[in-house]
Amino acid sequence: MTSADGGERELILRVATRLFAALGYDGTSISQIAEAAGLDVATINENFGGKRELYLVVMEHAALAELACFETSIADISREHLGDPVRAVHRLLDGYIDFCVQNPEITALWVHRWLSDASDITDLERRYVQPMVRLIAETLESLSAGSGDVMFVIWTVTWTAHAFSRSGVLDREGNQRGADDPETLRGFRAHMHKMVHCTLGLPGNPP
């Protein structure tokens, strides 16, 4: 494949990711993707084979990016926080919060699936999410001596971080505050630290 073809595929993937994140798989047509990319439908199909196949590639890229986030955090834990379970757990948590804030389109893809988008494509969670959850659970269990319900901690963090990265929170005056507001992000991070720290029964106070 030529570099031009590679550039074309990257453009299609970028546009498809944006539209699937905004409208969902069911709400996005292949013609919309083609128009937004400045290409024709035939070119999309030549590169990916159709909307379903394109969606599968988009979701694979999203899952691999998320997995890389966790692998980086776990590597940092092994290198910098070995023997300090409190800082290790919070390093893992901060890495995921940062990922969600920096990649709102990826979080939106999964939120659409939670709302039964692309319901005929049923194996993505088993293929991508389950291995990541298992990896995180094993890491948390090794750091927290099995205290707390690790699976519910993982899903609580996932749901909350996804929602915050997409919608933020309302302040006391009713104004929407999101992750682009440093004070709000700091407050959210501190709250998540306390929640995870207490739920897992970690020693001392949250850092």
SEVEX-382021 format. One record per residue: residue number from 1; residue in one letter; x, y, z of N, C-alpha, C in turn. Coordinates in steps of 0.1 Angstrom, whole numbers, plus 2048, in hexadecimal, padded with zeros to 3 digits. Each point is the difference from the previous one (the first is absolute). Example, Ala and Ser with C-alpha at 12.3 -4.5 7.8 and 13.67 -1.06 7.14 Angstrom:
+-------+--------+-----+-----+-----+-----+-----+-----+-----+-----+-----+
| lomar | drendo |  nX |  nY |  nZ | caX | caY | caZ |  cX |  cY |  cZ |
+-------+--------+-----+-----+-----+-----+-----+-----+-----+-----+-----+
|     1 |      a | 884 | 7C7 | 84E | 7F7 | 80C | 800 | 809 | 80C | 800 |
|     2 |      s | 7FC | 80B | 7F9 | 809 | 80B | 800 | 7F8 | 80B | 808 |
+-------+--------+-----+-----+-----+-----+-----+-----+-----+-----+-----+
# end
This chain:
+-------+--------+-----+-----+-----+-----+-----+-----+-----+-----+-----+
| lomar | drendo |  nX |  nY |  nZ | caX | caY | caZ |  cX |  cY |  cZ |
+-------+--------+-----+-----+-----+-----+-----+-----+-----+-----+-----+
|     1 |      m | 808 | 7F4 | 800 | 7F8 | 80C | 800 | 809 | 80D | 800 |
|     2 |      t | 7FC | 809 | 7F8 | 808 | 80C | 7FF | 7FE | 809 | 80C |
|     3 |      s | 809 | 80A | 801 | 7FE | 80A | 80B | 7F4 | 808 | 7FF |
|     4 |      a | 7FC | 803 | 7F3 | 7F4 | 807 | 7FD | 7F4 | 7F8 | 805 |
|     5 |      d | 800 | 7F3 | 7FD | 7F5 | 7F7 | 805 | 7FF | 800 | 80F |
|     6 |      g | 80C | 7FF | 806 | 800 | 801 | 80F | 7FB | 80D | 805 |
|     7 |      g | 803 | 80B | 7FA | 7FA | 80D | 804 | 7F1 | 800 | 7FE |
|     8 |      e | 7FC | 7FA | 7F5 | 7F1 | 800 | 7FE | 7F9 | 7F8 | 80A |
|     9 |      r | 806 | 7F4 | 804 | 7FA | 7F8 | 80A | 7FF | 807 | 80E |
|    10 |      e | 80B | 807 | 803 | 801 | 807 | 80D | 7F5 | 80B | 800 |
|    11 |      l | 7FE | 807 | 7F4 | 7F6 | 80A | 800 | 7F2 | 7FA | 802 |
|    12 |      i | 7FD | 7F5 | 7F9 | 7F3 | 7FA | 802 | 7FE | 7FB | 80E |
|    13 |      l | 80A | 7FA | 807 | 7FF | 7FC | 80D | 7FE | 80C | 80A |
|    14 |      r | 807 | 80B | 7FD | 7FE | 80C | 809 | 7F2 | 805 | 7FF |
|    15 |      v | 7FB | 801 | 7F3 | 7F3 | 806 | 7FE | 7F5 | 7F6 | 806 |
|    16 |      a | 802 | 7F3 | 7FD | 7F6 | 7F6 | 805 | 800 | 800 | 80F |
|    17 |      t | 80B | 801 | 807 | 801 | 800 | 80E | 7F8 | 80C | 806 |
|    18 |      r | 802 | 80C | 7F9 | 7F9 | 80C | 805 | 7F1 | 7FF | 7FE |
|    19 |      l | 7FB | 7FA | 7F5 | 7F2 | 7FF | 7FD | 7FA | 7F5 | 809 |
|    20 |      f | 806 | 7F4 | 801 | 7FB | 7F6 | 809 | 7FF | 805 | 80E |
|    21 |      a | 80A | 808 | 805 | 800 | 805 | 80D | 7F4 | 80A | 802 |
|    22 |      a | 7FE | 808 | 7F6 | 7F5 | 80A | 801 | 7F2 | 7FB | 7FE |
|    23 |      l | 7FF | 7F7 | 7F6 | 7F2 | 7FB | 7FC | 7FD | 7F2 | 803 |
|    24 |      g | 80B | 7F8 | 804 | 7FE | 7F2 | 802 | 801 | 7F9 | 7F3 |
|    25 |      y | 802 | 7F3 | 801 | 801 | 7F7 | 7F4 | 7F2 | 801 | 7F8 |
|    26 |      d | 7F5 | 7FE | 808 | 7F3 | 7FF | 7F9 | 7FC | 80D | 7FA |
|    27 |      g | 805 | 80C | 805 | 7FC | 80D | 7FB | 80A | 805 | 7F5 |
|    28 |      t | 80A | 7F8 | 7FD | 809 | 805 | 7F6 | 7FF | 7F7 | 7F3 |
|    29 |      s | 800 | 806 | 7F5 | 7FF | 7F9 | 7F3 | 80E | 801 | 7F9 |
|    30 |      i | 802 | 7F6 | 7F8 | 80D | 800 | 7F8 | 801 | 80C | 7F7 |
|    31 |      s | 7F5 | 805 | 7FC | 800 | 80C | 7F7 | 804 | 80C | 808 |
|    32 |      q | 7FC | 801 | 80D | 804 | 80B | 808 | 80F | 800 | 803 |
|    33 |      i | 806 | 7F4 | 802 | 80E | 7FF | 802 | 807 | 804 | 7F3 |
|    34 |      a | 7FC | 7FC | 7F5 | 806 | 803 | 7F3 | 800 | 80F | 7FE |
|    35 |      e | 7F4 | 806 | 802 | 7FF | 80F | 7FE | 809 | 807 | 809 |
|    36 |      a | 800 | 7FD | 80D | 809 | 807 | 80A | 80F | 7FE | 7FC |
|    37 |      a | 803 | 7F5 | 7FA | 80E | 7FD | 7FD | 804 | 806 | 7F2 |
|    38 |      g | 7F6 | 805 | 7F9 | 802 | 805 | 7F2 | 803 | 7F5 | 7F6 |
|    39 |      l | 7FA | 7F4 | 803 | 803 | 7F5 | 7F7 | 7F2 | 7FB | 7FB |
|    40 |      d | 800 | 7F5 | 7F8 | 7F4 | 7FA | 7FC | 7FE | 7F3 | 807 |
|    41 |      v | 7F4 | 7FB | 800 | 7FD | 7F3 | 808 | 808 | 7F5 | 7FB |
|    42 |      a | 803 | 7FF | 7F3 | 808 | 7F5 | 7FA | 80E | 800 | 806 |
|    43 |      t | 805 | 80C | 802 | 80E | 800 | 806 | 800 | 7FB | 80E |
|    44 |      i | 7F6 | 804 | 808 | 7FE | 7FA | 80E | 800 | 7F1 | 7FF |
|    45 |      n | 7F7 | 7FB | 7F7 | 7FF | 7F1 | 800 | 80C | 7F9 | 7FB |
|    46 |      e | 808 | 807 | 7F6 | 80C | 7FA | 7FC | 80A | 7FF | 80B |
|    47 |      n | 800 | 809 | 809 | 80A | 801 | 80B | 7FC | 7F6 | 80B |
|    48 |      f | 7F3 | 7FF | 803 | 7FC | 7F9 | 80C | 7F5 | 7F5 | 7FE |
|    49 |      g | 7F9 | 801 | 7F4 | 7F7 | 7F5 | 7FE | 7F1 | 804 | 803 |
|    50 |      g | 7FE | 80B | 807 | 7F3 | 804 | 804 | 7FF | 806 | 80D |
|    51 |      k | 7F5 | 805 | 804 | 7FE | 807 | 80D | 803 | 7F7 | 80C |
|    52 |      r | 7FB | 7F3 | 800 | 802 | 7F7 | 80B | 80F | 7FE | 802 |
|    53 |      e | 807 | 7FD | 7F5 | 80E | 7FD | 801 | 808 | 80C | 804 |
|    54 |      l | 7FC | 80C | 7FC | 807 | 80C | 804 | 7FE | 802 | 80F |
|    55 |      y | 7F4 | 7FE | 805 | 7FD | 801 | 80E | 808 | 7F7 | 809 |
|    56 |      l | 802 | 7F4 | 7FB | 808 | 7F6 | 807 | 80F | 805 | 801 |
|    57 |      v | 805 | 806 | 7F6 | 80D | 805 | 800 | 801 | 80C | 80A |
|    58 |      v | 7F6 | 809 | 7FF | 800 | 80B | 809 | 800 | 7FC | 80F |
|    59 |      m | 7F8 | 7F6 | 803 | 7FF | 7FB | 80E | 80D | 7F9 | 804 |
|    60 |      e | 806 | 7F9 | 7F7 | 80D | 7FA | 803 | 80A | 80A | 803 |
|    61 |      h | 801 | 80B | 7F8 | 80A | 80A | 803 | 7FD | 807 | 80E |
|    62 |      a | 7F3 | 802 | 803 | 7FC | 806 | 80D | 805 | 7F7 | 80B |
|    63 |      a | 7FD | 7F3 | 7FF | 803 | 7F6 | 80A | 80F | 7FF | 802 |
|    64 |      l | 808 | 800 | 7F5 | 80E | 7FF | 802 | 806 | 80D | 806 |
|    65 |      a | 7FB | 80B | 7FD | 804 | 80D | 807 | 7FE | 7FF | 80F |
|    66 |      e | 7F4 | 7FB | 803 | 7FD | 7FF | 80F | 809 | 7F6 | 807 |
|    67 |      l | 802 | 7F4 | 7F9 | 809 | 7F6 | 806 | 80E | 806 | 802 |
|    68 |      a | 805 | 808 | 7F6 | 80D | 806 | 801 | 801 | 809 | 80C |
|    69 |      c | 7F5 | 807 | 803 | 800 | 809 | 80C | 802 | 7F7 | 80D |
|    70 |      f | 7F9 | 7F5 | 801 | 801 | 7F8 | 80C | 80E | 7FA | 801 |
|    71 |      e | 805 | 7FB | 7F4 | 80E | 7FA | 800 | 80A | 80A | 805 |
|    72 |      t | 7FF | 80C | 7FB | 809 | 80B | 804 | 7FF | 802 | 80F |
|    73 |      s | 7F4 | 801 | 806 | 7FF | 802 | 80E | 805 | 7F5 | 808 |
|    74 |      i | 7FE | 7F4 | 7FC | 805 | 7F4 | 807 | 80F | 7FF | 7FF |
|    75 |      a | 806 | 804 | 7F5 | 80F | 801 | 7FF | 805 | 80A | 809 |
|    76 |      d | 7F9 | 80C | 801 | 805 | 80A | 809 | 7FF | 7FC | 80F |
|    77 |      i | 7F6 | 7F8 | 803 | 7FE | 7FB | 80E | 80C | 7F7 | 803 |
|    78 |      s | 803 | 7F7 | 7F7 | 80B | 7F6 | 802 | 80D | 807 | 801 |
|    79 |      r | 802 | 80C | 7F9 | 80D | 807 | 800 | 801 | 80A | 80C |
|    80 |      e | 7F5 | 806 | 803 | 801 | 80C | 80A | 7F9 | 7FD | 80D |
|    81 |      h | 7F6 | 7F8 | 800 | 7F7 | 7FF | 80C | 800 | 7F2 | 806 |
|    82 |      l | 809 | 7F7 | 7FC | 800 | 7F3 | 805 | 802 | 800 | 810 |
|    83 |      g | 7F7 | 7F9 | 807 | 801 | 801 | 80E | 7F8 | 80B | 807 |
|    84 |      d | 7FA | 808 | 7F7 | 7F7 | 80B | 806 | 7F2 | 7FF | 7F9 |
|    85 |      p | 7F8 | 7F7 | 806 | 7F3 | 7FE | 7F9 | 7F7 | 80C | 7FF |
|    86 |      v | 801 | 809 | 80A | 7F7 | 80C | 7FF | 804 | 808 | 7F4 |
|    87 |      r | 80C | 804 | 7FE | 804 | 808 | 7F4 | 7FE | 7F8 | 7F3 |
|    88 |      a | 802 | 7F3 | 801 | 7FE | 7F8 | 7F4 | 7F1 | 800 | 7FB |
|    89 |      v | 7F7 | 7FE | 80A | 7F2 | 801 | 7FC | 7FC | 80D | 7FA |
|    90 |      h | 805 | 80B | 807 | 7FC | 80D | 7FB | 807 | 803 | 7F3 |
|    91 |      r | 80C | 7FB | 7FD | 806 | 801 | 7F3 | 7F8 | 7FA | 7F5 |
|    92 |      l | 7FA | 7F4 | 803 | 7F8 | 7F9 | 7F6 | 7F3 | 808 | 7FE |
|    93 |      l | 7FA | 806 | 80B | 7F4 | 808 | 7FE | 803 | 80D | 7F9 |
|    94 |      d | 80A | 807 | 803 | 803 | 80C | 7F9 | 803 | 7FE | 7F1 |
|    95 |      g | 807 | 7F5 | 7FD | 802 | 7FD | 7F2 | 7F4 | 7FF | 7F8 |
|    96 |      y | 7F6 | 7F9 | 807 | 7F3 | 7FE | 7F8 | 7F8 | 80D | 7FF |
|    97 |      i | 800 | 807 | 80B | 7F9 | 80D | 7FF | 806 | 809 | 7F5 |
|    98 |      d | 80D | 801 | 800 | 806 | 807 | 7F5 | 7FD | 7FB | 7F2 |
|    99 |      f | 7FF | 7F3 | 7FF | 7FD | 7FA | 7F3 | 7F2 | 804 | 7FC |
|   100 |      c | 7F6 | 7FF | 809 | 7F3 | 804 | 7FC | 7FE | 80F | 7FD |
|   101 |      v | 807 | 808 | 807 | 7FF | 80F | 7FE | 807 | 803 | 7F2 |
|   102 |      q | 80B | 7F9 | 7FD | 807 | 803 | 7F4 | 7FA | 7F9 | 7F3 |
|   103 |      n | 7F7 | 7F7 | 802 | 7FB | 7F8 | 7F5 | 7F1 | 7FF | 801 |
|   104 |      p | 7F9 | 80B | 800 | 7F1 | 800 | 802 | 7F9 | 7F8 | 7F5 |
|   105 |      e | 805 | 7FF | 7F4 | 7FA | 7F9 | 7F6 | 800 | 7F1 | 803 |
|   106 |      i | 80B | 7FB | 805 | 801 | 7F2 | 804 | 7F6 | 7FC | 80B |
|   107 |      t | 7FF | 809 | 80A | 7F6 | 7FD | 80A | 7F2 | 801 | 7FA |
|   108 |      a | 7FD | 809 | 7F7 | 7F3 | 801 | 7FA | 7FC | 7F3 | 7F8 |
|   109 |      l | 80A | 7FA | 7FA | 7FD | 7F3 | 7F8 | 7FB | 7F6 | 80A |
|   110 |      w | 806 | 7FE | 80B | 7FB | 7F6 | 80A | 7F3 | 804 | 806 |
|   111 |      v | 7FE | 80D | 803 | 7F3 | 804 | 806 | 7F5 | 7FD | 7F6 |
|   112 |      h | 802 | 802 | 7F3 | 7F5 | 7FC | 7F7 | 7FD | 7F1 | 801 |
|   113 |      r | 80A | 7F8 | 801 | 7FE | 7F2 | 802 | 7F8 | 7FD | 80C |
|   114 |      w | 803 | 807 | 80B | 7F8 | 7FE | 80C | 7F1 | 803 | 7FE |
|   115 |      l | 7FD | 809 | 7F6 | 7F3 | 803 | 7FD | 7FA | 7F8 | 7F5 |
|   116 |      s | 806 | 7F4 | 7FD | 7FB | 7F6 | 7F7 | 803 | 804 | 7F1 |
|   117 |      d | 809 | 809 | 7FE | 804 | 803 | 7F2 | 807 | 7F4 | 7FA |
|   118 |      a | 7FF | 7FE | 7F3 | 806 | 7F5 | 7F9 | 7FD | 7F3 | 808 |
|   119 |      s | 7F4 | 7FE | 803 | 7FC | 7F4 | 809 | 802 | 7F3 | 7F8 |
|   120 |      d | 801 | 800 | 7F3 | 802 | 7F4 | 7F8 | 80F | 7FC | 800 |
|   121 |      i | 809 | 808 | 805 | 80E | 7FD | 801 | 802 | 7FD | 80F |
|   122 |      t | 801 | 7F3 | 803 | 7FE | 7FD | 80E | 80D | 7FC | 807 |
|   123 |      d | 80B | 7FE | 7F9 | 80C | 7F9 | 806 | 80B | 80A | 804 |
|   124 |      l | 7FE | 80D | 7FE | 80B | 80A | 803 | 804 | 800 | 80F |
|   125 |      e | 7F6 | 800 | 808 | 803 | 800 | 80F | 808 | 7F4 | 804 |
|   126 |      r | 7FC | 7F4 | 7FB | 807 | 7F4 | 803 | 80E | 800 | 7FB |
|   127 |      r | 802 | 806 | 7F4 | 80D | 800 | 7F9 | 809 | 80A | 806 |
|   128 |      y | 7FB | 80C | 803 | 809 | 80B | 804 | 7FF | 804 | 80F |
|   129 |      v | 7F3 | 801 | 805 | 7FE | 805 | 80D | 804 | 7F6 | 80B |
|   130 |      q | 7FB | 7F4 | 7FE | 803 | 7F6 | 80A | 80F | 7FE | 803 |
|   131 |      p | 808 | 7FF | 7F6 | 80F | 7FE | 803 | 805 | 80C | 808 |
|   132 |      m | 7FC | 80C | 7FD | 804 | 80C | 807 | 7FC | 800 | 80E |
|   133 |      v | 7F3 | 7FD | 802 | 7FB | 7FF | 80E | 807 | 7F6 | 808 |
|   134 |      r | 803 | 7F4 | 7FA | 808 | 7F6 | 807 | 80D | 805 | 804 |
|   135 |      l | 807 | 807 | 7F7 | 80D | 805 | 803 | 800 | 80A | 80B |
|   136 |      i | 7F6 | 809 | 800 | 7FF | 80A | 80B | 7FC | 7F9 | 80D |
|   137 |      a | 7F7 | 7F7 | 7FF | 7FC | 7F9 | 80D | 80C | 7F9 | 806 |
|   138 |      e | 808 | 7F9 | 7F8 | 80B | 7F9 | 806 | 80A | 80A | 806 |
|   139 |      t | 802 | 80B | 7FA | 809 | 80A | 805 | 7FB | 806 | 80D |
|   140 |      l | 7F3 | 803 | 800 | 7FA | 806 | 80D | 800 | 7F6 | 80B |
|   141 |      e | 7FD | 7F3 | 7FD | 7FF | 7F6 | 80A | 80E | 7FE | 806 |
|   142 |      s | 80B | 801 | 7F8 | 80D | 7FE | 805 | 804 | 80C | 809 |
|   143 |      l | 7FA | 80C | 7FD | 804 | 80C | 808 | 7F7 | 802 | 80C |
|   144 |      s | 7F4 | 7FA | 800 | 7F7 | 803 | 80C | 7FD | 7F4 | 808 |
|   145 |      a | 808 | 7F5 | 7FE | 7FF | 7F4 | 808 | 7F1 | 7FA | 7FF |
|   146 |      g | 7FA | 802 | 7F4 | 7F2 | 7FB | 7FF | 7F5 | 807 | 807 |
|   147 |      s | 803 | 80B | 806 | 7F6 | 808 | 807 | 7F6 | 807 | 7F7 |
|   148 |      g | 7F4 | 801 | 804 | 7F6 | 807 | 7F7 | 7FC | 7F8 | 7F5 |
|   149 |      d | 7F5 | 804 | 7F9 | 7FB | 7F8 | 7F4 | 807 | 807 | 7F4 |
|   150 |      v | 80B | 7FA | 7FB | 808 | 806 | 7F6 | 7F9 | 802 | 7F3 |
|   151 |      m | 7F7 | 7F7 | 7FC | 7F9 | 801 | 7F4 | 7F7 | 80C | 800 |
|   152 |      f | 7F9 | 802 | 80B | 7F7 | 80C | 801 | 808 | 80D | 801 |
|   153 |      v | 80B | 7FF | 806 | 809 | 80C | 800 | 804 | 804 | 7F1 |
|   154 |      i | 804 | 7F6 | 7F9 | 804 | 802 | 7F2 | 7F4 | 806 | 7F8 |
|   155 |      w | 7F4 | 7FA | 801 | 7F5 | 805 | 7F8 | 7FB | 80E | 805 |
|   156 |      t | 801 | 802 | 80D | 7FC | 80E | 805 | 80A | 80A | 7FB |
|   157 |      v | 80D | 7FD | 800 | 809 | 80A | 7FA | 7FE | 802 | 7F1 |
|   158 |      t | 7FD | 7F5 | 7F9 | 7FE | 801 | 7F2 | 7F4 | 808 | 7FC |
|   159 |      w | 7F5 | 7FD | 806 | 7F4 | 808 | 7FE | 801 | 80F | 803 |
|   160 |      t | 806 | 802 | 80C | 801 | 80E | 805 | 80A | 808 | 7F7 |
|   161 |      a | 80C | 7FA | 7FD | 80A | 807 | 7F8 | 7FB | 803 | 7F2 |
|   162 |      h | 7F8 | 7F6 | 7FA | 7FB | 803 | 7F3 | 7F6 | 80B | 800 |
|   163 |      a | 7F7 | 800 | 80A | 7F5 | 80A | 801 | 807 | 80E | 802 |
|   164 |      f | 809 | 801 | 809 | 807 | 80C | 803 | 807 | 806 | 7F4 |
|   165 |      s | 807 | 7F7 | 7F9 | 808 | 805 | 7F4 | 7F6 | 805 | 7F5 |
|   166 |      r | 7F4 | 7FB | 800 | 7F7 | 805 | 7F5 | 7F7 | 80C | 805 |
|   167 |      s | 7FC | 800 | 80D | 7F6 | 80A | 804 | 804 | 809 | 80B |
|   168 |      g | 80B | 7FC | 808 | 804 | 808 | 80B | 7F5 | 7FF | 80B |
|   169 |      v | 7FF | 80B | 808 | 7F7 | 801 | 80B | 7FA | 80E | 800 |
|   170 |      l | 7F5 | 801 | 808 | 7FA | 80D | 802 | 806 | 806 | 80D |
|   171 |      d | 804 | 80C | 800 | 804 | 806 | 80D | 7F4 | 805 | 808 |
|   172 |      r | 803 | 807 | 80B | 7F5 | 804 | 809 | 7F7 | 80A | 7FA |
|   173 |      e | 805 | 807 | 7F6 | 7F8 | 80A | 7F9 | 7F8 | 7FA | 7F4 |
|   174 |      g | 803 | 7F4 | 7FD | 7F9 | 7F9 | 7F5 | 808 | 802 | 7F3 |
|   175 |      n | 80C | 804 | 800 | 809 | 801 | 7F4 | 807 | 7F3 | 7FE |
|   176 |      q | 800 | 7FC | 7F3 | 807 | 7F4 | 7FC | 80F | 802 | 801 |
|   177 |      r | 807 | 7F7 | 807 | 80E | 800 | 802 | 806 | 7F3 | 7FB |
|   178 |      g | 809 | 800 | 7F7 | 806 | 7F4 | 7FB | 80F | 7FF | 803 |
|   179 |      a | 805 | 7F6 | 7F9 | 80E | 7FD | 802 | 80A | 80A | 7FB |
|   180 |      d | 7FB | 80A | 7F8 | 808 | 80B | 7FC | 802 | 80B | 80A |
|   181 |      d | 7F8 | 7FE | 80B | 802 | 80A | 80B | 809 | 7F9 | 80B |
|   182 |      p | 80C | 806 | 802 | 80A | 7F9 | 808 | 7FB | 7FD | 80F |
|   183 |      e | 7F8 | 80A | 805 | 7FC | 7FE | 80E | 7F6 | 7F4 | 801 |
|   184 |      t | 7F7 | 800 | 7F6 | 7F6 | 7F5 | 7FF | 807 | 7F2 | 7FF |
|   185 |      l | 80A | 800 | 7F7 | 807 | 7F3 | 7FE | 808 | 7FC | 80C |
|   186 |      r | 806 | 80A | 807 | 806 | 7FC | 80D | 7F6 | 7FB | 80A |
|   187 |      g | 7F5 | 806 | 801 | 7F6 | 7FB | 809 | 7FB | 7F3 | 7FD |
|   188 |      f | 7FE | 7FD | 7F3 | 7FB | 7F3 | 7FC | 80B | 7F5 | 803 |
|   189 |      r | 80C | 804 | 7FD | 80B | 7F6 | 803 | 801 | 7FD | 80F |
|   190 |      a | 7FF | 80A | 808 | 801 | 7FE | 80E | 7F5 | 7F8 | 806 |
|   191 |      h | 7F4 | 802 | 7FA | 7F4 | 7F8 | 804 | 802 | 7F2 | 7FC |
|   192 |      m | 805 | 7FD | 7F4 | 802 | 7F2 | 7FC | 80B | 7FA | 808 |
|   193 |      h | 80A | 807 | 804 | 80B | 7FB | 809 | 7F9 | 7FB | 80D |
|   194 |      k | 7F8 | 808 | 806 | 7FA | 7FD | 80D | 7F7 | 7F4 | 7FE |
|   195 |      m | 7F8 | 7FF | 7F6 | 7F6 | 7F6 | 7FD | 808 | 7F2 | 7FF |
|   196 |      v | 80A | 800 | 7F7 | 807 | 7F3 | 7FE | 808 | 7FC | 80C |
|   197 |      h | 806 | 80A | 807 | 808 | 7FE | 80C | 7F8 | 7F9 | 80A |
|   198 |      c | 7F4 | 806 | 803 | 7F7 | 7FB | 80B | 7FA | 7F2 | 7FC |
|   199 |      t | 7FC | 7FF | 7F3 | 7F9 | 7F4 | 7FC | 80A | 7F4 | 801 |
|   200 |      l | 80C | 802 | 7FC | 80A | 7F5 | 800 | 806 | 7FE | 80E |
|   201 |      g | 7FD | 809 | 809 | 805 | 7FF | 80E | 80F | 802 | 800 |
|   202 |      l | 805 | 809 | 7F8 | 80F | 803 | 801 | 804 | 807 | 80C |
|   203 |      p | 80C | 7FE | 805 | 804 | 806 | 80D | 803 | 80F | 7FE |
|   204 |      g | 7FE | 808 | 80B | 803 | 80E | 800 | 7F6 | 808 | 7F9 |
|   205 |      n | 804 | 80C | 7FC | 7F7 | 80A | 7F9 | 804 | 800 | 7F1 |
|   206 |      p | 7F6 | 803 | 7F7 | 803 | 801 | 7F2 | 80B | 80B | 7FE |
|   207 |      p | 80A | 7FD | 7F7 | 80A | 80A | 7FD | 7FA | 80B | 7F7 |
+-------+--------+-----+-----+-----+-----+-----+-----+-----+-----+-----+
# end
